[in-house]
């Protein structure tokens, strides 16, 4: 359990792409993935098109900007396409935030939200992870 009171389970990997339509064929045809969901989040500060692809028991989220000023567009401009974040699922997001905070972990407080599919999430400040963007999430049906 990694020294905490509960378990962190790899939930998905978020991949920054310029176009979901251009990226999707590789994940479906080469990796034999299945498109489980596709939606757009127009929430200010999020503004992404999302395609959820399952390959065996792993989930990949392809993330494309909805406009040239979205956070995802800025990410791609600064860092390029590729891995955007790694997400870990917990049973109780509020408890995970509290325990991690007590251990000195800093969060990007303005990212705490519920996505259009009911997943509650927050991002860990990359200063706490030596530069990697980590999402911590929970689902209402855990």
PyMOL commands that place a pseudoatom at each C-alpha (Angstrom):
pseudoatom trace, name=CA, resn=UNK, resi=1, chain=A, elem=C, hetatm=0, pos=[0.000, 0.000, 0.000]
pseudoatom trace, name=CA, resn=UNK, resi=2, chain=A, elem=C, hetatm=0, pos=[2.970, 2.316, -0.387]
pseudoatom trace, name=CA, resn=UNK, resi=3, chain=A, elem=C, hetatm=0, pos=[3.117, 3.684, 3.143]
pseudoatom trace, name=CA, resn=UNK, resi=4, chain=A, elem=C, hetatm=0, pos=[-0.364, 5.227, 3.124]
pseudoatom trace, name=CA, resn=UNK, resi=5, chain=A, elem=C, hetatm=0, pos=[-3.628, 4.122, 4.642]
pseudoatom trace, name=CA, resn=UNK, resi=6, chain=A, elem=C, hetatm=0, pos=[-5.076, 3.111, 1.279]
pseudoatom trace, name=CA, resn=UNK, resi=7, chain=A, elem=C, hetatm=0, pos=[-4.140, 1.981, -2.179]
pseudoatom trace, name=CA, resn=UNK, resi=8, chain=A, elem=C, hetatm=0, pos=[-3.324, 4.019, -5.276]
pseudoatom trace, name=CA, resn=UNK, resi=9, chain=A, elem=C, hetatm=0, pos=[-4.215, 2.085, -8.459]
pseudoatom trace, name=CA, resn=UNK, resi=10, chain=A, elem=C, hetatm=0, pos=[-3.101, 3.140, -11.924]
pseudoatom trace, name=CA, resn=UNK, resi=11, chain=A, elem=C, hetatm=0, pos=[-6.281, 4.404, -13.598]
pseudoatom trace, name=CA, resn=UNK, resi=12, chain=A, elem=C, hetatm=0, pos=[-5.146, 5.796, -16.954]
pseudoatom trace, name=CA, resn=UNK, resi=13, chain=A, elem=C, hetatm=0, pos=[-2.457, 7.632, -18.868]
pseudoatom trace, name=CA, resn=UNK, resi=14, chain=A, elem=C, hetatm=0, pos=[-3.365, 10.926, -20.519]
pseudoatom trace, name=CA, resn=UNK, resi=15, chain=A, elem=C, hetatm=0, pos=[-1.706, 11.554, -23.894]
pseudoatom trace, name=CA, resn=UNK, resi=16, chain=A, elem=C, hetatm=0, pos=[-1.599, 15.058, -25.405]
pseudoatom trace, name=CA, resn=UNK, resi=17, chain=A, elem=C, hetatm=0, pos=[-2.361, 15.039, -29.140]
pseudoatom trace, name=CA, resn=UNK, resi=18, chain=A, elem=C, hetatm=0, pos=[-3.133, 17.771, -31.636]
pseudoatom trace, name=CA, resn=UNK, resi=19, chain=A, elem=C, hetatm=0, pos=[-5.987, 15.799, -33.233]
pseudoatom trace, name=CA, resn=UNK, resi=20, chain=A, elem=C, hetatm=0, pos=[-7.857, 12.822, -31.833]
pseudoatom trace, name=CA, resn=UNK, resi=21, chain=A, elem=C, hetatm=0, pos=[-8.953, 11.816, -35.337]
pseudoatom trace, name=CA, resn=UNK, resi=22, chain=A, elem=C, hetatm=0, pos=[-5.303, 11.666, -36.449]
pseudoatom trace, name=CA, resn=UNK, resi=23, chain=A, elem=C, hetatm=0, pos=[-4.083, 9.807, -33.350]
pseudoatom trace, name=CA, resn=UNK, resi=24, chain=A, elem=C, hetatm=0, pos=[-6.941, 7.355, -32.855]
pseudoatom trace, name=CA, resn=UNK, resi=25, chain=A, elem=C, hetatm=0, pos=[-6.183, 4.890, -35.693]
pseudoatom trace, name=CA, resn=UNK, resi=26, chain=A, elem=C, hetatm=0, pos=[-2.872, 3.867, -34.076]
pseudoatom trace, name=CA, resn=UNK, resi=27, chain=A, elem=C, hetatm=0, pos=[-4.546, 3.053, -30.759]
pseudoatom trace, name=CA, resn=UNK, resi=28, chain=A, elem=C, hetatm=0, pos=[-7.455, 1.218, -32.404]
pseudoatom trace, name=CA, resn=UNK, resi=29, chain=A, elem=C, hetatm=0, pos=[-5.803, -0.540, -35.353]
pseudoatom trace, name=CA, resn=UNK, resi=30, chain=A, elem=C, hetatm=0, pos=[-2.256, -1.173, -34.159]
pseudoatom trace, name=CA, resn=UNK, resi=31, chain=A, elem=C, hetatm=0, pos=[-2.750, -1.582, -30.397]
pseudoatom trace, name=CA, resn=UNK, resi=32, chain=A, elem=C, hetatm=0, pos=[-6.178, -3.225, -30.932]
pseudoatom trace, name=CA, resn=UNK, resi=33, chain=A, elem=C, hetatm=0, pos=[-7.809, -0.794, -28.542]
pseudoatom trace, name=CA, resn=UNK, resi=34, chain=A, elem=C, hetatm=0, pos=[-11.524, -0.229, -28.140]
pseudoatom trace, name=CA, resn=UNK, resi=35, chain=A, elem=C, hetatm=0, pos=[-12.970, 3.282, -28.132]
pseudoatom trace, name=CA, resn=UNK, resi=36, chain=A, elem=C, hetatm=0, pos=[-14.981, 3.344, -24.906]
pseudoatom trace, name=CA, resn=UNK, resi=37, chain=A, elem=C, hetatm=0, pos=[-15.996, 6.984, -24.839]
pseudoatom trace, name=CA, resn=UNK, resi=38, chain=A, elem=C, hetatm=0, pos=[-15.510, 10.259, -26.632]
pseudoatom trace, name=CA, resn=UNK, resi=39, chain=A, elem=C, hetatm=0, pos=[-16.555, 13.650, -25.315]
pseudoatom trace, name=CA, resn=UNK, resi=40, chain=A, elem=C, hetatm=0, pos=[-15.625, 17.307, -25.043]
pseudoatom trace, name=CA, resn=UNK, resi=41, chain=A, elem=C, hetatm=0, pos=[-15.134, 19.266, -21.835]
pseudoatom trace, name=CA, resn=UNK, resi=42, chain=A, elem=C, hetatm=0, pos=[-15.654, 22.985, -22.443]
pseudoatom trace, name=CA, resn=UNK, resi=43, chain=A, elem=C, hetatm=0, pos=[-15.140, 23.841, -18.777]
pseudoatom trace, name=CA, resn=UNK, resi=44, chain=A, elem=C, hetatm=0, pos=[-12.936, 26.954, -18.607]
pseudoatom trace, name=CA, resn=UNK, resi=45, chain=A, elem=C, hetatm=0, pos=[-9.391, 25.900, -17.730]
pseudoatom trace, name=CA, resn=UNK, resi=46, chain=A, elem=C, hetatm=0, pos=[-9.976, 22.391, -19.098]
pseudoatom trace, name=CA, resn=UNK, resi=47, chain=A, elem=C, hetatm=0, pos=[-11.166, 22.772, -22.703]
pseudoatom trace, name=CA, resn=UNK, resi=48, chain=A, elem=C, hetatm=0, pos=[-10.263, 19.395, -24.168]
pseudoatom trace, name=CA, resn=UNK, resi=49, chain=A, elem=C, hetatm=0, pos=[-11.610, 16.786, -26.524]
pseudoatom trace, name=CA, resn=UNK, resi=50, chain=A, elem=C, hetatm=0, pos=[-11.211, 13.351, -24.919]
pseudoatom trace, name=CA, resn=UNK, resi=51, chain=A, elem=C, hetatm=0, pos=[-11.159, 9.862, -26.416]
pseudoatom trace, name=CA, resn=UNK, resi=52, chain=A, elem=C, hetatm=0, pos=[-11.040, 6.999, -23.922]
pseudoatom trace, name=CA, resn=UNK, resi=53, chain=A, elem=C, hetatm=0, pos=[-9.361, 3.917, -25.374]
pseudoatom trace, name=CA, resn=UNK, resi=54, chain=A, elem=C, hetatm=0, pos=[-9.062, 0.565, -23.590]
pseudoatom trace, name=CA, resn=UNK, resi=55, chain=A, elem=C, hetatm=0, pos=[-6.293, -1.861, -24.518]
pseudoatom trace, name=CA, resn=UNK, resi=56, chain=A, elem=C, hetatm=0, pos=[-6.740, -5.092, -22.571]
pseudoatom trace, name=CA, resn=UNK, resi=57, chain=A, elem=C, hetatm=0, pos=[-7.077, -3.874, -18.983]
pseudoatom trace, name=CA, resn=UNK, resi=58, chain=A, elem=C, hetatm=0, pos=[-5.355, -0.480, -19.482]
pseudoatom trace, name=CA, resn=UNK, resi=59, chain=A, elem=C, hetatm=0, pos=[-6.970, 2.851, -20.290]
pseudoatom trace, name=CA, resn=UNK, resi=60, chain=A, elem=C, hetatm=0, pos=[-5.466, 5.653, -22.352]
pseudoatom trace, name=CA, resn=UNK, resi=61, chain=A, elem=C, hetatm=0, pos=[-7.085, 9.061, -22.666]
pseudoatom trace, name=CA, resn=UNK, resi=62, chain=A, elem=C, hetatm=0, pos=[-6.214, 10.974, -25.816]
pseudoatom trace, name=CA, resn=UNK, resi=63, chain=A, elem=C, hetatm=0, pos=[-6.472, 14.686, -25.043]
pseudoatom trace, name=CA, resn=UNK, resi=64, chain=A, elem=C, hetatm=0, pos=[-6.709, 17.350, -27.754]
pseudoatom trace, name=CA, resn=UNK, resi=65, chain=A, elem=C, hetatm=0, pos=[-7.202, 21.086, -27.227]
pseudoatom trace, name=CA, resn=UNK, resi=66, chain=A, elem=C, hetatm=0, pos=[-10.586, 22.578, -28.113]
pseudoatom trace, name=CA, resn=UNK, resi=67, chain=A, elem=C, hetatm=0, pos=[-8.994, 25.931, -28.934]
pseudoatom trace, name=CA, resn=UNK, resi=68, chain=A, elem=C, hetatm=0, pos=[-5.555, 27.523, -29.320]
pseudoatom trace, name=CA, resn=UNK, resi=69, chain=A, elem=C, hetatm=0, pos=[-5.680, 29.086, -25.835]
pseudoatom trace, name=CA, resn=UNK, resi=70, chain=A, elem=C, hetatm=0, pos=[-6.683, 25.989, -23.858]
pseudoatom trace, name=CA, resn=UNK, resi=71, chain=A, elem=C, hetatm=0, pos=[-4.324, 24.542, -21.241]
pseudoatom trace, name=CA, resn=UNK, resi=72, chain=A, elem=C, hetatm=0, pos=[-3.771, 21.516, -23.494]
pseudoatom trace, name=CA, resn=UNK, resi=73, chain=A, elem=C, hetatm=0, pos=[-2.766, 23.766, -26.402]
pseudoatom trace, name=CA, resn=UNK, resi=74, chain=A, elem=C, hetatm=0, pos=[-0.278, 25.532, -24.097]
pseudoatom trace, name=CA, resn=UNK, resi=75, chain=A, elem=C, hetatm=0, pos=[1.051, 22.173, -22.895]
pseudoatom trace, name=CA, resn=UNK, resi=76, chain=A, elem=C, hetatm=0, pos=[1.653, 20.966, -26.460]
pseudoatom trace, name=CA, resn=UNK, resi=77, chain=A, elem=C, hetatm=0, pos=[3.314, 24.261, -27.391]
pseudoatom trace, name=CA, resn=UNK, resi=78, chain=A, elem=C, hetatm=0, pos=[5.647, 24.093, -24.362]
pseudoatom trace, name=CA, resn=UNK, resi=79, chain=A, elem=C, hetatm=0, pos=[6.349, 20.356, -24.115]
pseudoatom trace, name=CA, resn=UNK, resi=80, chain=A, elem=C, hetatm=0, pos=[5.102, 18.829, -27.340]
pseudoatom trace, name=CA, resn=UNK, resi=81, chain=A, elem=C, hetatm=0, pos=[2.767, 15.911, -27.905]
pseudoatom trace, name=CA, resn=UNK, resi=82, chain=A, elem=C, hetatm=0, pos=[3.062, 12.819, -25.730]
pseudoatom trace, name=CA, resn=UNK, resi=83, chain=A, elem=C, hetatm=0, pos=[2.409, 11.830, -22.134]
pseudoatom trace, name=CA, resn=UNK, resi=84, chain=A, elem=C, hetatm=0, pos=[0.515, 14.598, -20.367]
pseudoatom trace, name=CA, resn=UNK, resi=85, chain=A, elem=C, hetatm=0, pos=[-0.274, 12.913, -17.043]
pseudoatom trace, name=CA, resn=UNK, resi=86, chain=A, elem=C, hetatm=0, pos=[-0.557, 9.636, -15.179]
pseudoatom trace, name=CA, resn=UNK, resi=87, chain=A, elem=C, hetatm=0, pos=[-3.721, 9.101, -13.141]
pseudoatom trace, name=CA, resn=UNK, resi=88, chain=A, elem=C, hetatm=0, pos=[-4.104, 7.075, -9.981]
pseudoatom trace, name=CA, resn=UNK, resi=89, chain=A, elem=C, hetatm=0, pos=[-7.503, 6.004, -8.630]
pseudoatom trace, name=CA, resn=UNK, resi=90, chain=A, elem=C, hetatm=0, pos=[-8.273, 6.016, -4.914]
pseudoatom trace, name=CA, resn=UNK, resi=91, chain=A, elem=C, hetatm=0, pos=[-11.421, 5.034, -3.047]
pseudoatom trace, name=CA, resn=UNK, resi=92, chain=A, elem=C, hetatm=0, pos=[-11.718, 8.359, -1.199]
pseudoatom trace, name=CA, resn=UNK, resi=93, chain=A, elem=C, hetatm=0, pos=[-10.316, 11.424, -2.956]
pseudoatom trace, name=CA, resn=UNK, resi=94, chain=A, elem=C, hetatm=0, pos=[-10.800, 13.776, -0.014]
pseudoatom trace, name=CA, resn=UNK, resi=95, chain=A, elem=C, hetatm=0, pos=[-8.931, 11.418, 2.309]
pseudoatom trace, name=CA, resn=UNK, resi=96, chain=A, elem=C, hetatm=0, pos=[-6.146, 10.958, -0.255]
pseudoatom trace, name=CA, resn=UNK, resi=97, chain=A, elem=C, hetatm=0, pos=[-5.715, 14.731, -0.528]
pseudoatom trace, name=CA, resn=UNK, resi=98, chain=A, elem=C, hetatm=0, pos=[-5.643, 15.083, 3.269]
pseudoatom trace, name=CA, resn=UNK, resi=99, chain=A, elem=C, hetatm=0, pos=[-3.106, 12.278, 3.806]
pseudoatom trace, name=CA, resn=UNK, resi=100, chain=A, elem=C, hetatm=0, pos=[-0.861, 13.425, 0.956]
pseudoatom trace, name=CA, resn=UNK, resi=101, chain=A, elem=C, hetatm=0, pos=[-1.033, 17.055, 2.140]
pseudoatom trace, name=CA, resn=UNK, resi=102, chain=A, elem=C, hetatm=0, pos=[0.053, 15.967, 5.629]
pseudoatom trace, name=CA, resn=UNK, resi=103, chain=A, elem=C, hetatm=0, pos=[3.071, 14.380, 3.916]
pseudoatom trace, name=CA, resn=UNK, resi=104, chain=A, elem=C, hetatm=0, pos=[4.013, 17.667, 2.251]
pseudoatom trace, name=CA, resn=UNK, resi=105, chain=A, elem=C, hetatm=0, pos=[2.405, 17.027, -1.145]
pseudoatom trace, name=CA, resn=UNK, resi=106, chain=A, elem=C, hetatm=0, pos=[1.109, 20.154, -2.839]
pseudoatom trace, name=CA, resn=UNK, resi=107, chain=A, elem=C, hetatm=0, pos=[-1.913, 20.114, -5.143]
pseudoatom trace, name=CA, resn=UNK, resi=108, chain=A, elem=C, hetatm=0, pos=[-3.057, 22.384, -7.941]
pseudoatom trace, name=CA, resn=UNK, resi=109, chain=A, elem=C, hetatm=0, pos=[-6.178, 23.389, -5.983]
pseudoatom trace, name=CA, resn=UNK, resi=110, chain=A, elem=C, hetatm=0, pos=[-7.895, 25.005, -8.971]
pseudoatom trace, name=CA, resn=UNK, resi=111, chain=A, elem=C, hetatm=0, pos=[-7.952, 21.626, -10.767]
pseudoatom trace, name=CA, resn=UNK, resi=112, chain=A, elem=C, hetatm=0, pos=[-10.252, 19.952, -8.212]
pseudoatom trace, name=CA, resn=UNK, resi=113, chain=A, elem=C, hetatm=0, pos=[-13.400, 19.095, -10.132]
pseudoatom trace, name=CA, resn=UNK, resi=114, chain=A, elem=C, hetatm=0, pos=[-15.804, 16.446, -11.346]
pseudoatom trace, name=CA, resn=UNK, resi=115, chain=A, elem=C, hetatm=0, pos=[-15.416, 15.682, -15.044]
pseudoatom trace, name=CA, resn=UNK, resi=116, chain=A, elem=C, hetatm=0, pos=[-18.389, 15.253, -17.427]
pseudoatom trace, name=CA, resn=UNK, resi=117, chain=A, elem=C, hetatm=0, pos=[-18.361, 11.486, -16.771]
pseudoatom trace, name=CA, resn=UNK, resi=118, chain=A, elem=C, hetatm=0, pos=[-18.551, 11.758, -12.970]
pseudoatom trace, name=CA, resn=UNK, resi=119, chain=A, elem=C, hetatm=0, pos=[-14.880, 11.232, -12.099]
pseudoatom trace, name=CA, resn=UNK, resi=120, chain=A, elem=C, hetatm=0, pos=[-13.696, 13.493, -9.273]
pseudoatom trace, name=CA, resn=UNK, resi=121, chain=A, elem=C, hetatm=0, pos=[-10.095, 14.528, -9.736]
pseudoatom trace, name=CA, resn=UNK, resi=122, chain=A, elem=C, hetatm=0, pos=[-7.280, 16.836, -8.764]
pseudoatom trace, name=CA, resn=UNK, resi=123, chain=A, elem=C, hetatm=0, pos=[-3.753, 17.253, -10.074]
pseudoatom trace, name=CA, resn=UNK, resi=124, chain=A, elem=C, hetatm=0, pos=[-0.682, 17.096, -7.863]
pseudoatom trace, name=CA, resn=UNK, resi=125, chain=A, elem=C, hetatm=0, pos=[1.624, 20.081, -8.247]
pseudoatom trace, name=CA, resn=UNK, resi=126, chain=A, elem=C, hetatm=0, pos=[4.595, 18.795, -10.290]
pseudoatom trace, name=CA, resn=UNK, resi=127, chain=A, elem=C, hetatm=0, pos=[6.981, 20.315, -7.725]
pseudoatom trace, name=CA, resn=UNK, resi=128, chain=A, elem=C, hetatm=0, pos=[5.882, 17.462, -5.435]
pseudoatom trace, name=CA, resn=UNK, resi=129, chain=A, elem=C, hetatm=0, pos=[6.566, 14.767, -8.054]
pseudoatom trace, name=CA, resn=UNK, resi=130, chain=A, elem=C, hetatm=0, pos=[9.884, 15.920, -9.471]
pseudoatom trace, name=CA, resn=UNK, resi=131, chain=A, elem=C, hetatm=0, pos=[8.176, 17.235, -12.603]
pseudoatom trace, name=CA, resn=UNK, resi=132, chain=A, elem=C, hetatm=0, pos=[5.557, 14.612, -13.489]
pseudoatom trace, name=CA, resn=UNK, resi=133, chain=A, elem=C, hetatm=0, pos=[1.912, 15.683, -13.677]
pseudoatom trace, name=CA, resn=UNK, resi=134, chain=A, elem=C, hetatm=0, pos=[-0.097, 13.222, -11.564]
pseudoatom trace, name=CA, resn=UNK, resi=135, chain=A, elem=C, hetatm=0, pos=[-3.887, 13.089, -11.399]
pseudoatom trace, name=CA, resn=UNK, resi=136, chain=A, elem=C, hetatm=0, pos=[-5.542, 11.550, -8.349]
pseudoatom trace, name=CA, resn=UNK, resi=137, chain=A, elem=C, hetatm=0, pos=[-9.136, 10.524, -8.963]
pseudoatom trace, name=CA, resn=UNK, resi=138, chain=A, elem=C, hetatm=0, pos=[-12.113, 8.658, -7.590]
pseudoatom trace, name=CA, resn=UNK, resi=139, chain=A, elem=C, hetatm=0, pos=[-15.402, 7.462, -9.022]
pseudoatom trace, name=CA, resn=UNK, resi=140, chain=A, elem=C, hetatm=0, pos=[-18.811, 7.747, -7.440]
pseudoatom trace, name=CA, resn=UNK, resi=141, chain=A, elem=C, hetatm=0, pos=[-19.350, 4.006, -7.997]
pseudoatom trace, name=CA, resn=UNK, resi=142, chain=A, elem=C, hetatm=0, pos=[-16.145, 2.871, -6.178]
for i in range(1, 142): cmd.bond("trace and resi %d" % i, "trace and resi %d" % (i + 1))
show_as sticks, trace
zoom trace
